[in-house]
Amino acid sequence: MTFSGFTQTDFDTFKIDGLNERMTAIQERIQPKFKKIGEALTEDVRAMVGSDMHLHIAKHARRTVNPPNDTWMAIAGNKRGYKKHPHFQVGLWDDHLFIWLAYIYELPNKKHMAQTFLQHIDELKAVIPDDFVISLDHMKKNARLKQDIDLEEALIRFRDVKKAEFLVGKHISPNDPILKDGELLVEEIKNTFQTLIPIYRLSYQ
């Protein structure tokens, strides 16, 4: 199949009751689309960062009772996993699609990365566009516009609080026409990742 974008049905997946039922819908409706996006973008991301990158699609394998409220794909430099590494994400909640550069709490050298970001905070402020959003917790769907957040405060929290995270990127609502056009959406995701590459590079300094 060619990637034709996302529909309201994809977002409605998260209204399905029951772990098995919702997981089946995620596997049938959404994961094939993630695979297509990943195939279209992984090589581009590799070229952007200048090293090997690998696609991971969330399996939600640890869940035994509660169905997932969101699902995602990740592109990371490690073949075996992504959670302990800075990674690029595309995923869905019931009310938006997210495009992230994600630093989540499993990062072993999170403190060091946060300190690097704080030392280059002016660069981060220049790189992140005003219409981008920032989240400090990937388990919560709300995020705030860059202009509405104290970036220094957010990064200090990311550095000092064990469970604190830093995710930066874009949210797209289900009724945005771009979601219906697979080619345009892939281009938008690619451009978002491209914008965030300087931050990704910084985290390895």
Backbone as a printed PyTorch tensor [residue, N CA C, xyz], in Angstrom:
tensor([[[  0.8390,  -1.2000,   0.0000],
         [  0.0000,   0.0000,   0.0000],
         [  0.8770,   1.2540,   0.0000]],

        [[  0.3890,   2.3210,  -0.6270],
         [  1.0760,   3.6030,  -0.4960],
         [  0.4730,   4.2960,   0.7260]],

        [[  1.2420,   5.1480,   1.3450],
         [  0.7540,   5.8250,   2.5480],
         [ -0.1840,   6.9570,   2.1570]],

        [[ -1.4440,   6.8480,   2.5760],
         [ -2.4580,   7.8240,   2.1590],
         [ -2.8280,   8.8020,   3.2740]],

        [[ -2.0920,   8.7580,   4.3850],
         [ -2.3960,   9.6650,   5.4870],
         [ -3.2180,   8.9830,   6.5720]],

        [[ -3.7120,   9.7840,   7.5100],
         [ -4.5020,   9.2610,   8.6230],
         [ -5.9450,   9.7490,   8.5200]],

        [[ -6.8700,   8.9440,   9.0050],
         [ -8.2920,   9.2970,   8.9720],
         [ -8.8310,   9.3650,  10.3990]],

        [[-10.0550,   9.8580,  10.5350],
         [-10.6940,   9.9240,  11.8500],
         [-10.7810,   8.5290,  12.4800]],

        [[-10.9610,   7.5120,  11.6460],
         [-11.0310,   6.1350,  12.1550],
         [ -9.7620,   5.7610,  12.9160]],

        [[ -8.6150,   6.2200,  12.4300],
         [ -7.3540,   5.9400,  13.1240],
         [ -7.3620,   6.5380,  14.5330]],

        [[ -7.8510,   7.7750,  14.6450],
         [ -7.9100,   8.4380,  15.9570],
         [ -8.9570,   7.7800,  16.8570]],

        [[-10.0370,   7.3020,  16.2390],
         [-11.1070,   6.6520,  17.0130],
         [-10.6870,   5.2990,  17.5890]],

        [[ -9.5460,   4.7930,  17.1270],
         [ -9.0000,   3.5390,  17.6670],
         [ -8.9070,   3.5970,  19.1840]],

        [[ -8.6090,   4.8070,  19.7210],
         [ -8.3840,   4.9340,  21.1620],
         [ -9.6860,   5.0250,  21.9590]],

        [[-10.8150,   4.8850,  21.2480],
         [-12.1140,   4.8220,  21.9360],
         [-12.5830,   3.3750,  22.0800]],

        [[-11.8230,   2.4560,  21.4710],
         [-12.2040,   1.0390,  21.5280],
         [-11.8840,   0.4800,  22.9160]],

        [[-12.8670,  -0.1670,  23.5400],
         [-12.6650,  -0.7500,  24.8690],
         [-11.9360,  -2.0830,  24.7700]],

        [[-11.1710,  -2.3920,  25.8020],
         [-10.5150,  -3.7020,  25.8900],
         [ -9.1320,  -3.6980,  25.2780]],

        [[ -8.1750,  -4.2740,  26.0000],
         [ -6.7830,  -4.3110,  25.5440],
         [ -6.6350,  -5.0220,  24.2060]],

        [[ -7.1600,  -6.2310,  24.1110],
         [ -6.9830,  -7.0210,  22.8780],
         [ -7.6430,  -6.3540,  21.6810]],

        [[ -8.8440,  -5.8240,  21.9160],
         [ -9.5940,  -5.1920,  20.8230],
         [ -8.8610,  -3.9450,  20.3010]],

        [[ -8.4040,  -3.1330,  21.2510],
         [ -7.7090,  -1.9080,  20.8280],
         [ -6.3660,  -2.2360,  20.1800]],

        [[ -5.6550,  -3.2180,  20.7500],
         [ -4.3640,  -3.6040,  20.1680],
         [ -4.5340,  -4.1450,  18.7470]],

        [[ -5.5730,  -4.9190,  18.5240],
         [ -5.8410,  -5.4440,  17.1740],
         [ -6.0580,  -4.2930,  16.1990]],

        [[ -6.8290,  -3.2930,  16.6250],
         [ -7.0900,  -2.1320,  15.7570],
         [ -5.8060,  -1.3430,  15.4920]],

        [[ -4.9700,  -1.1850,  16.5290],
         [ -3.6850,  -0.4870,  16.3560],
         [ -2.8200,  -1.2340,  15.3370]],

        [[ -2.7750,  -2.5580,  15.4810],
         [ -1.9420,  -3.3790,  14.5850],
         [ -2.4620,  -3.3590,  13.1540]],

        [[ -3.7820,  -3.3150,  12.9940],
         [ -4.3600,  -3.3860,  11.6450],
         [ -4.4670,  -2.0170,  10.9760]],

        [[ -4.8150,  -0.9910,  11.7540],
         [ -5.0610,   0.3300,  11.1600],
         [ -3.8120,   1.2090,  11.1100]],

        [[ -3.0850,   1.2480,  12.2400],
         [ -2.0700,   2.2930,  12.4200],
         [ -0.6530,   1.8090,  12.1250]],

        [[ -0.3030,   0.6280,  12.6150],
         [  1.0830,   0.1700,  12.4470],
         [  1.5270,   0.0370,  10.9870]],

        [[  0.6660,  -0.4280,  10.0720],
         [  1.0980,  -0.4530,   8.6560],
         [  1.4370,   0.9550,   8.1320]],

        [[  0.7260,   1.9670,   8.6500],
         [  1.0040,   3.3500,   8.2360],
         [  2.3340,   3.8230,   8.8230]],

        [[  2.5840,   3.4550,  10.0720],
         [  3.8840,   3.7850,  10.6800],
         [  5.0240,   3.1630,   9.8690]],

        [[  4.8020,   1.9280,   9.4430],
         [  5.8400,   1.2330,   8.6710],
         [  6.1440,   2.0090,   7.3840]],

        [[  5.0790,   2.4880,   6.7380],
         [  5.2540,   3.2620,   5.5010],
         [  5.9870,   4.5770,   5.7620]],

        [[  5.5880,   5.2690,   6.8320],
         [  6.2670,   6.5260,   7.1750],
         [  7.7400,   6.2410,   7.4820]],

        [[  7.9750,   5.1870,   8.2470],
         [  9.3430,   4.8140,   8.6140],
         [ 10.1920,   4.4920,   7.4020]],

        [[  9.5980,   3.7570,   6.4660],
         [ 10.3310,   3.4150,   5.2310],
         [ 10.6560,   4.6690,   4.4300]],

        [[  9.7320,   5.6360,   4.4560],
         [  9.9320,   6.8680,   3.6860],
         [ 10.9630,   7.7820,   4.3480]],

        [[ 11.1090,   7.6860,   5.6870],
         [ 11.8930,   8.7000,   6.4050],
         [ 13.2140,   8.2390,   7.0040]],

        [[ 13.3580,   6.9620,   7.2830],
         [ 14.5480,   6.5190,   8.0300],
         [ 15.8470,   6.8790,   7.3100]],

        [[ 15.8700,   6.6770,   6.0020],
         [ 17.0800,   7.0180,   5.2250],
         [ 17.3400,   8.5270,   5.2360]],

        [[ 16.2450,   9.2990,   5.1590],
         [ 16.3960,  10.7650,   5.2060],
         [ 16.9890,  11.2050,   6.5420]],

        [[ 16.4860,  10.6170,   7.6180],
         [ 16.9850,  10.9760,   8.9450],
         [ 18.4500,  10.5530,   9.0680]],

        [[ 18.7810,   9.3920,   8.5330],
         [ 20.1690,   8.9240,   8.5390],
         [ 21.0810,   9.9610,   7.8440]],

        [[ 20.6160,  10.4600,   6.6980],
         [ 21.3940,  11.4700,   5.9640],
         [ 21.5140,  12.7680,   6.7750]],

        [[ 20.4350,  13.1290,   7.4750],
         [ 20.4510,  14.3580,   8.2800],
         [ 21.4470,  14.2720,   9.4350]],

        [[ 21.4700,  13.1230,  10.1080],
         [ 22.3270,  13.0170,  11.3010],
         [ 23.7200,  12.4910,  10.9650]],

        [[ 23.8530,  11.8740,   9.7900],
         [ 25.1520,  11.4000,   9.3590],
         [ 25.5880,  10.0940,   9.9940]],

        [[ 24.6210,   9.3350,  10.5070],
         [ 24.9410,   8.0000,  11.0280],
         [ 23.7210,   7.0880,  10.8930]],

        [[ 23.9150,   5.8130,  11.1250],
         [ 22.8650,   4.8210,  10.9090],
         [ 21.6680,   5.0560,  11.8240]],

        [[ 20.4660,   4.9370,  11.2850],
         [ 19.2440,   5.1050,  12.0750],
         [ 18.3170,   3.9190,  11.8160]],

        [[ 17.4970,   3.5940,  12.8200],
         [ 16.6650,   2.3930,  12.7420],
         [ 15.2320,   2.6990,  13.1700]],

        [[ 14.2980,   2.0450,  12.4980],
         [ 12.8740,   2.2260,  12.7940],
         [ 12.4240,   1.2580,  13.8830]],

        [[ 11.6660,   1.7840,  14.8460],
         [ 11.0480,   0.9670,  15.9010],
         [  9.5650,   1.3170,  15.9390]],

        [[  8.7090,   0.3160,  16.0030],
         [  7.2710,   0.5550,  16.1270],
         [  6.8190,   0.0160,  17.4830]],

        [[  6.1830,   0.8770,  18.2820],
         [  5.7920,   0.4910,  19.6500],
         [  4.9120,  -0.7550,  19.6240]],

        [[  5.2850,  -1.7340,  20.4420],
         [  4.5190,  -2.9860,  20.4990],
         [  3.5680,  -3.0440,  21.6930]],

        [[  3.8040,  -2.1800,  22.6890],
         [  2.9880,  -2.1670,  23.9160],
         [  2.9480,  -3.5510,  24.5690]],

        [[  4.0650,  -4.2560,  24.4960],
         [  4.1120,  -5.6700,  24.9100],
         [  3.9490,  -5.8670,  26.4130]],

        [[  4.2810,  -4.8520,  27.2010],
         [  4.2100,  -5.0250,  28.6660],
         [  2.7970,  -4.8810,  29.2040]],

        [[  1.9000,  -4.4340,  28.3650],
         [  0.5300,  -4.2030,  28.8430],
         [ -0.2260,  -5.5080,  29.0180]],

        [[ -0.8900,  -5.6140,  30.1540],
         [ -1.6690,  -6.8360,  30.4130],
         [ -3.1430,  -6.5360,  30.6700]],

        [[ -3.4500,  -5.2860,  31.0350],
         [ -4.8490,  -4.9490,  31.3530],
         [ -5.3130,  -3.7120,  30.5870]],

        [[ -4.6380,  -2.5720,  30.8490],
         [ -5.1020,  -1.2980,  30.2880],
         [ -4.6510,  -1.1220,  28.8410]],

        [[ -5.6010,  -0.8130,  27.9470],
         [ -5.2100,  -0.5630,  26.5510],
         [ -4.4300,   0.7460,  26.4360]],

        [[ -3.4910,   0.8560,  25.4690],
         [ -2.7100,   2.0960,  25.3320],
         [ -3.5780,   3.2740,  24.9050]],

        [[ -3.2590,   4.4510,  25.4560],
         [ -3.9810,   5.6860,  25.1020],
         [ -3.3660,   6.3880,  23.9060]],

        [[ -2.1550,   5.9410,  23.5270],
         [ -1.4890,   6.5000,  22.3570],
         [ -0.5780,   5.4250,  21.7830]],

        [[ -0.0930,   5.6480,  20.5780],
         [  0.8460,   4.6980,  19.9710],
         [  1.7810,   5.4650,  19.0560]],

        [[  2.9340,   4.8930,  18.7590],
         [  3.9520,   5.6730,  18.0540],
         [  4.9640,   4.7880,  17.3350]],

        [[  5.7330,   5.4380,  16.4850],
         [  6.9220,   4.8450,  15.8820],
         [  8.0910,   5.7420,  16.2670]],

        [[  9.2760,   5.1570,  16.3220],
         [ 10.4630,   5.9370,  16.6770],
         [ 11.5870,   5.6170,  15.7040]],

        [[ 12.4000,   6.6100,  15.4260],
         [ 13.6160,   6.4210,  14.6190],
         [ 14.7860,   6.8010,  15.5230]],

        [[ 15.6840,   5.8330,  15.7360],
         [ 16.7840,   6.0420,  16.6800],
         [ 18.0710,   5.4500,  16.1340]],

        [[ 19.1780,   5.8740,  16.7210],
         [ 20.4780,   5.4090,  16.2730],
         [ 20.8360,   4.0070,  16.7310]],

        [[ 20.0460,   3.4420,  17.6290],
         [ 20.3190,   2.1050,  18.1470],
         [ 19.3570,   1.0960,  17.5400]],

        [[ 19.8830,  -0.0180,  17.0890],
         [ 19.0560,  -1.0290,  16.4110],
         [ 18.1620,  -1.7940,  17.3890]],

        [[ 18.6350,  -1.9270,  18.6300],
         [ 17.9280,  -2.7800,  19.5880],
         [ 16.8070,  -2.0640,  20.3350]],

        [[ 16.9180,  -0.7650,  20.4770],
         [ 15.8980,  -0.0270,  21.2160],
         [ 16.0880,   1.4670,  21.0570]],

        [[ 15.1230,   2.2200,  21.5190],
         [ 15.1710,   3.6780,  21.3320],
         [ 15.0370,   4.4540,  22.6320]],

        [[ 14.4980,   3.8590,  23.6870],
         [ 14.1340,   4.6200,  24.8840],
         [ 15.3360,   5.2090,  25.6150]],

        [[ 16.4820,   4.5710,  25.4990],
         [ 17.6810,   5.0600,  26.1870],
         [ 18.5080,   6.0030,  25.3110]],

        [[ 17.9080,   6.4420,  24.2090],
         [ 18.6200,   7.2950,  23.2480],
         [ 17.7060,   8.4430,  22.8010]],

        [[ 18.2960,   9.5770,  22.4280],
         [ 17.4730,  10.6030,  21.7760],
         [ 16.8440,   9.9790,  20.5230]],

        [[ 15.5670,  10.2490,  20.2700],
         [ 14.9320,   9.6310,  19.1040],
         [ 13.8320,  10.5300,  18.5330]],

        [[ 13.5400,  10.2810,  17.2800],
         [ 12.4830,  11.0030,  16.5780],
         [ 11.2130,  10.1420,  16.6150]],

        [[ 10.0950,  10.7830,  16.8800],
         [  8.8470,  10.0390,  17.0500],
         [  7.7270,  10.6080,  16.1970]],

        [[  6.8580,   9.7100,  15.7320],
         [  5.5760,  10.1150,  15.1470],
         [  4.5340,   9.2170,  15.8040]],

        [[  3.4520,   9.8150,  16.2850],
         [  2.4490,   8.9810,  16.9350],
         [  1.0980,   9.6500,  17.0230]],

        [[  0.1360,   8.9140,  17.5900],
         [ -1.2420,   9.3850,  17.6860],
         [ -1.7770,   9.2420,  19.1010]],

        [[ -2.4400,  10.2920,  19.5860],
         [ -3.4090,  10.2170,  20.6750],
         [ -4.7910,  10.2720,  20.0040]],

        [[ -5.8480,  10.2920,  20.7900],
         [ -7.1850,  10.3410,  20.1850],
         [ -7.4900,  11.6930,  19.5530]],

        [[ -6.7360,  12.7440,  19.9480],
         [ -7.0880,  14.0820,  19.4650],
         [ -5.9560,  14.8220,  18.7530]],

        [[ -4.8410,  14.1540,  18.4950],
         [ -3.8030,  14.7890,  17.6730],
         [ -2.7470,  13.7790,  17.2460]],

        [[ -2.0260,  14.1590,  16.1850],
         [ -0.8170,  13.4370,  15.7900],
         [  0.3550,  14.2340,  16.3410]],

        [[  1.3720,  13.5380,  16.8570],
         [  2.5500,  14.2500,  17.3560],
         [  3.7890,  13.8840,  16.5650]],

        [[  4.6550,  14.8660,  16.4290],
         [  5.9690,  14.6990,  15.7860],
         [  6.9860,  15.2280,  16.7910]],

        [[  7.8140,  14.3700,  17.3260],
         [  8.7150,  14.7590,  18.4130],
         [ 10.1780,  14.4490,  18.1190]],

        [[ 11.0460,  15.2580,  18.6820],
         [ 12.3910,  14.8270,  19.0470],
         [ 12.2750,  14.5830,  20.5400]],

        [[ 12.5070,  13.3420,  20.9750],
         [ 12.1680,  12.9400,  22.3390],
         [ 13.3840,  12.5300,  23.1570]],

        [[ 13.4010,  13.0540,  24.3690],
         [ 14.3920,  12.6610,  25.3810],
         [ 13.5820,  12.2050,  26.5860]],

        [[ 13.4710,  10.8970,  26.7820],
         [ 12.6100,  10.4180,  27.8570],
         [ 13.4370,   9.9120,  29.0440]],

        [[ 12.7490,   9.6380,  30.1480],
         [ 13.4600,   9.4690,  31.4250],
         [ 14.4220,   8.2860,  31.4550]],

        [[ 14.2930,   7.3380,  30.5260],
         [ 15.2150,   6.2020,  30.5210],
         [ 16.6400,   6.5510,  30.0570]],

        [[ 16.8220,   7.7370,  29.5130],
         [ 18.1500,   8.1570,  29.0420],
         [ 19.1860,   8.0560,  30.1620]],

        [[ 20.2430,   7.2740,  29.9950],
         [ 21.2320,   7.1510,  31.0600],
         [ 22.0420,   8.4330,  31.2950]],

        [[ 22.2390,   9.2390,  30.2350],
         [ 23.0530,  10.4590,  30.4020],
         [ 22.2100,  11.7210,  30.2230]],

        [[ 20.9880,  11.6580,  30.7140],
         [ 20.0340,  12.7500,  30.6190],
         [ 20.5480,  14.0360,  31.2880]],

        [[ 21.1570,  13.8860,  32.4550],
         [ 21.7070,  15.0330,  33.1920],
         [ 22.7200,  15.8070,  32.3410]],

        [[ 23.6060,  15.0520,  31.7260],
         [ 24.6660,  15.6560,  30.8950],
         [ 24.0580,  16.3740,  29.6880]],

        [[ 23.0710,  15.7110,  29.0340],
         [ 22.4150,  16.3240,  27.8610],
         [ 21.6860,  17.5960,  28.2600]],

        [[ 20.9770,  17.5420,  29.3960],
         [ 20.2360,  18.7160,  29.8690],
         [ 21.1900,  19.8720,  30.1480]],

        [[ 22.3340,  19.5730,  30.7560],
         [ 23.3120,  20.6150,  31.0610],
         [ 23.8630,  21.2330,  29.7670]],

        [[ 24.1070,  20.3840,  28.7730],
         [ 24.5540,  20.8830,  27.4630],
         [ 23.5130,  21.8270,  26.8670]],

        [[ 22.2350,  21.4350,  26.9480],
         [ 21.1610,  22.2850,  26.4230],
         [ 21.1210,  23.6290,  27.1690]],

        [[ 21.3060,  23.5720,  28.4880],
         [ 21.2800,  24.8110,  29.2760],
         [ 22.4370,  25.7340,  28.8840]],

        [[ 23.5720,  25.1370,  28.5950],
         [ 24.7420,  25.9380,  28.1860],
         [ 24.5380,  26.5430,  26.7850]],

        [[ 23.6480,  25.9280,  25.9940],
         [ 23.3810,  26.4220,  24.6260],
         [ 21.9210,  26.8760,  24.4910]],

        [[ 21.3800,  27.4280,  25.5750],
         [ 19.9420,  27.7330,  25.5810],
         [ 19.5470,  28.7500,  24.5110]],

        [[ 20.4270,  29.7000,  24.2410],
         [ 20.1070,  30.6980,  23.2020],
         [ 20.0030,  30.0330,  21.8310]],

        [[ 20.8640,  29.0510,  21.6120],
         [ 20.8150,  28.2970,  20.3520],
         [ 19.4970,  27.5240,  20.2410]],

        [[ 19.0750,  26.8960,  21.3510],
         [ 17.8050,  26.1550,  21.3530],
         [ 16.6390,  27.1020,  21.0530]],

        [[ 16.6640,  28.2640,  21.7010],
         [ 15.5800,  29.2380,  21.4920],
         [ 15.5230,  29.6850,  20.0320]],

        [[ 16.6940,  29.7980,  19.4030],
         [ 16.7510,  30.2220,  17.9990],
         [ 16.2940,  29.1090,  17.0550]],

        [[ 16.6010,  27.8780,  17.4200],
         [ 16.2950,  26.7310,  16.5460],
         [ 14.8020,  26.3580,  16.5880]],

        [[ 14.2070,  26.4250,  17.7790],
         [ 12.8100,  25.9670,  17.9330],
         [ 11.8450,  27.0630,  17.4670]],

        [[ 11.0610,  26.8050,  16.4180],
         [ 10.1000,  27.8190,  15.9500],
         [  9.0030,  28.0840,  16.9850]],

        [[  8.3840,  29.2590,  16.8950],
         [  7.3670,  29.6510,  17.8740],
         [  6.1260,  28.7590,  17.8450]],

        [[  5.8390,  28.1450,  16.6950],
         [  4.6230,  27.3170,  16.6250],
         [  4.8950,  25.8570,  17.0380]],

        [[  6.1210,  25.5560,  17.4670],
         [  6.4320,  24.2160,  17.9750],
         [  5.9520,  24.1130,  19.4300]],

        [[  5.7160,  22.8790,  19.8510],
         [  5.2700,  22.6520,  21.2250],
         [  6.3210,  21.8520,  21.9900]],

        [[  6.2530,  21.9720,  23.3170],
         [  7.1940,  21.2840,  24.1960],
         [  6.3930,  20.5230,  25.2510]],

        [[  6.8280,  19.2960,  25.5080],
         [  6.2070,  18.4800,  26.5520],
         [  7.2900,  18.0260,  27.5200]],

        [[  6.9230,  17.8840,  28.7860],
         [  7.8710,  17.4310,  29.8060],
         [  7.5030,  16.0350,  30.3180]],

        [[  6.5250,  15.4100,  29.6440],
         [  6.0840,  14.0770,  30.0700],
         [  5.3810,  13.3880,  28.9070]],

        [[  6.0030,  12.3370,  28.3580],
         [  5.4240,  11.6850,  27.1720],
         [  4.1590,  10.8960,  27.4930]],

        [[  3.8890,  10.6970,  28.7950],
         [  2.6800,   9.9590,  29.1880],
         [  1.4340,  10.8610,  29.1950]],

        [[  1.6680,  12.1660,  29.1140],
         [  0.5330,  13.1040,  29.1150],
         [  0.4110,  13.7290,  27.7370]],

        [[ -0.8330,  13.9050,  27.2880],
         [ -0.9820,  14.3640,  25.9070],
         [ -0.8640,  15.8750,  25.7340]],

        [[ -0.9890,  16.6170,  26.8400],
         [ -0.9140,  18.0660,  26.6780],
         [  0.5280,  18.5280,  26.4970]],

        [[  0.6940,  19.5780,  25.7080],
         [  2.0050,  20.1870,  25.4910],
         [  1.7660,  21.6890,  25.3750]],

        [[  2.8380,  22.4660,  25.5510],
         [  2.6770,  23.9180,  25.5090],
         [  3.5160,  24.5220,  24.3920]],

        [[  2.9820,  25.5800,  23.8180],
         [  3.7250,  26.3010,  22.7850],
         [  5.0400,  26.8020,  23.3500]],

        [[  6.0460,  26.8110,  22.5140],
         [  7.3810,  27.2830,  22.9310],
         [  7.2970,  28.6470,  23.6130]],

        [[  6.4830,  29.5420,  23.0580],
         [  6.4270,  30.9060,  23.6020],
         [  5.7430,  30.9770,  24.9710]],

        [[  5.0150,  29.8920,  25.3330],
         [  4.2930,  29.8860,  26.6090],
         [  5.0330,  29.1300,  27.7090]],

        [[  6.2680,  28.7390,  27.4450],
         [  7.0030,  27.9280,  28.4200],
         [  8.3220,  28.6200,  28.7690]],

        [[  8.7170,  28.4830,  30.0160],
         [ 10.0300,  28.9730,  30.4230],
         [ 11.0240,  27.8560,  30.1110]],

        [[ 11.7510,  28.0190,  29.0160],
         [ 12.6130,  26.9400,  28.5230],
         [ 13.7120,  26.6000,  29.5290]],

        [[ 14.2810,  27.6200,  30.1390],
         [ 15.3540,  27.3620,  31.1100],
         [ 14.8250,  26.5400,  32.2930]],

        [[ 13.6700,  26.9300,  32.7870],
         [ 13.0330,  26.2120,  33.9030],
         [ 12.7360,  24.7550,  33.5130]],

        [[ 12.2400,  24.5750,  32.2880],
         [ 11.9190,  23.2220,  31.7960],
         [ 13.1760,  22.3580,  31.7160]],

        [[ 14.2740,  22.9440,  31.2570],
         [ 15.5170,  22.1860,  31.1130],
         [ 16.1710,  21.8820,  32.4590]],

        [[ 16.0210,  22.8010,  33.4120],
         [ 16.5370,  22.5350,  34.7680],
         [ 15.7630,  21.3710,  35.3770]],

        [[ 14.4640,  21.3800,  35.1770],
         [ 13.6330,  20.2640,  35.6680],
         [ 14.0430,  18.9560,  34.9880]],

        [[ 14.2420,  19.0150,  33.6770],
         [ 14.6890,  17.8380,  32.9080],
         [ 16.0050,  17.2940,  33.4690]],

        [[ 16.8890,  18.1970,  33.8570],
         [ 18.1870,  17.7990,  34.4000],
         [ 18.0770,  17.2030,  35.8080]],

        [[ 17.2610,  17.8430,  36.6530],
         [ 17.2960,  17.5420,  38.0870],
         [ 16.2530,  16.5440,  38.5790]],

        [[ 15.1820,  16.3820,  37.8190],
         [ 14.1080,  15.4720,  38.2620],
         [ 14.2080,  14.1690,  37.4780]],

        [[ 14.3260,  13.0740,  38.2130],
         [ 14.5970,  11.7730,  37.5910],
         [ 13.6010,  11.4130,  36.4870]],

        [[ 12.3130,  11.6650,  36.7480],
         [ 11.2720,  11.2580,  35.7880],
         [ 10.9540,  12.3370,  34.7510]],

        [[ 11.6070,  13.4910,  34.8660],
         [ 11.3080,  14.5890,  33.9360],
         [ 11.8510,  14.2820,  32.5450]],

        [[ 11.1420,  14.7680,  31.5360],
         [ 11.4920,  14.4850,  30.1440],
         [ 11.5090,  15.7890,  29.3500]],

        [[ 11.9690,  15.6860,  28.1130],
         [ 11.9760,  16.8560,  27.2290],
         [ 11.6380,  16.3760,  25.8220]],

        [[ 10.4760,  16.8230,  25.3270],
         [ 10.0450,  16.4770,  23.9740],
         [  9.7050,  17.7800,  23.2540]],

        [[ 10.1960,  17.9150,  22.0380],
         [  9.9520,  19.1440,  21.2870],
         [  9.5460,  18.7900,  19.8540]],

        [[  8.5400,  19.5010,  19.3360],
         [  8.0790,  19.1990,  17.9780],
         [  6.7440,  19.8380,  17.6660]],

        [[  5.8700,  19.0670,  17.0070],
         [  4.6010,  19.6240,  16.5410],
         [  3.4310,  18.7110,  16.8790]],

        [[  2.2710,  19.3300,  17.0550],
         [  0.9990,  18.6090,  17.1520],
         [  0.1620,  18.9710,  15.9240]],

        [[ -0.5240,  17.9840,  15.3670],
         [ -1.4280,  18.2410,  14.2370],
         [ -2.7860,  17.6600,  14.5920]],

        [[ -3.8300,  18.4820,  14.4600],
         [ -5.1660,  18.0180,  14.8580],
         [ -5.7800,  17.1290,  13.7680]],

        [[ -6.6970,  16.2240,  14.1620],
         [ -7.2730,  15.2570,  13.2190],
         [ -7.9720,  15.8880,  12.0110]],

        [[ -8.4570,  17.1250,  12.1730],
         [ -9.1760,  17.7490,  11.0430],
         [ -8.2700,  18.5890,  10.1510]],

        [[ -6.9630,  18.5680,  10.4100],
         [ -6.0330,  19.2960,   9.5370],
         [ -5.9340,  18.5490,   8.2030]],

        [[ -6.1780,  19.2460,   7.0730],
         [ -6.1780,  18.5880,   5.7600],
         [ -4.8750,  17.8520,   5.4290]],

        [[ -3.7660,  18.2800,   6.0280],
         [ -2.4750,  17.6510,   5.7170],
         [ -2.4730,  16.1560,   6.0770]],

        [[ -3.2900,  15.7890,   7.0680],
         [ -3.3260,  14.3770,   7.4920],
         [ -3.9380,  13.4650,   6.4320]],

        [[ -4.6910,  14.0480,   5.5300],
         [ -5.3480,  13.2350,   4.4840],
         [ -4.4470,  13.0300,   3.2640]],

        [[ -3.3060,  13.7200,   3.2670],
         [ -2.4000,  13.6450,   2.1270],
         [ -1.0710,  13.0430,   2.6010]],

        [[ -0.8820,  11.7670,   2.3240],
         [  0.2870,  11.0510,   2.8220],
         [  1.6030,  11.6980,   2.4410]],

        [[  1.6870,  12.1340,   1.1960],
         [  2.9390,  12.7170,   0.6970],
         [  3.2740,  14.0260,   1.4140]],

        [[  2.2520,  14.8750,   1.5490],
         [  2.4460,  16.1580,   2.2350],
         [  2.7940,  15.9520,   3.6990]],

        [[  2.1230,  14.9750,   4.3300],
         [  2.3710,  14.7110,   5.7430],
         [  3.8020,  14.2220,   5.9720]],

        [[  4.2560,  13.3110,   5.1250],
         [  5.6330,  12.8080,   5.2510],
         [  6.6220,  13.9630,   5.0950]],

        [[  6.3250,  14.8640,   4.1670],
         [  7.1860,  16.0390,   3.9560],
         [  7.2000,  16.9260,   5.2030]],

        [[  6.0310,  17.1050,   5.8120],
         [  5.9130,  17.9210,   7.0380],
         [  6.7060,  17.3000,   8.1870]],

        [[  6.6070,  15.9740,   8.3260],
         [  7.3520,  15.2650,   9.3790],
         [  8.8570,  15.4290,   9.1390]],

        [[  9.2430,  15.2370,   7.8850],
         [ 10.6580,  15.3570,   7.5130],
         [ 11.1860,  16.7660,   7.8250]],

        [[ 10.4100,  17.7800,   7.4680],
         [ 10.8200,  19.1660,   7.7220],
         [ 10.9270,  19.4530,   9.2190]],

        [[ 10.0020,  18.8680,   9.9910],
         [ 10.0330,  19.0430,  11.4500],
         [ 11.3060,  18.4260,  12.0230]],

        [[ 11.6130,  17.2080,  11.5980],
         [ 12.8480,  16.5520,  12.0530],
         [ 14.0840,  17.3670,  11.6490]],

        [[ 14.0650,  17.8550,  10.4160],
         [ 15.2010,  18.6430,   9.9060],
         [ 15.4390,  19.8730,  10.7820]],

        [[ 14.3530,  20.5310,  11.1730],
         [ 14.4480,  21.7170,  12.0320],
         [ 15.1100,  21.3810,  13.3620]],

        [[ 14.8600,  20.1640,  13.8530],
         [ 15.3260,  19.7720,  15.1860],
         [ 16.7070,  19.1110,  15.1970]],

        [[ 17.2580,  18.8800,  14.0170],
         [ 18.5700,  18.2100,  13.9230],
         [ 19.6650,  18.9100,  14.7430]],

        [[ 19.7470,  20.2650,  14.7360],
         [ 20.7990,  20.8990,  15.5480],
         [ 20.7140,  20.5320,  17.0310]],

        [[ 19.4840,  20.3330,  17.5400],
         [ 19.3190,  19.9440,  18.9500],
         [ 19.7810,  18.5060,  19.1340]],

        [[ 19.4170,  17.6390,  18.2060],
         [ 19.8550,  16.2400,  18.2530],
         [ 21.3860,  16.1770,  18.2780]],

        [[ 22.0190,  16.9640,  17.4460],
         [ 23.4920,  16.9740,  17.3870],
         [ 24.0960,  17.4800,  18.6930]],

        [[ 23.4780,  18.5080,  19.2340],
         [ 23.9530,  19.0780,  20.5090],
         [ 23.9750,  18.0270,  21.6080]],

        [[ 22.9580,  17.1610,  21.6100],
         [ 22.8490,  16.1940,  22.6990],
         [ 23.9860,  15.1680,  22.6950]],

        [[ 24.7440,  15.1150,  21.5960],
         [ 25.8790,  14.1930,  21.5380],
         [ 27.2160,  14.9020,  21.7390]],

        [[ 27.1480,  16.1780,  22.1040],
         [ 28.4080,  16.9190,  22.3330],
         [ 28.9800,  16.6020,  23.7030]]])
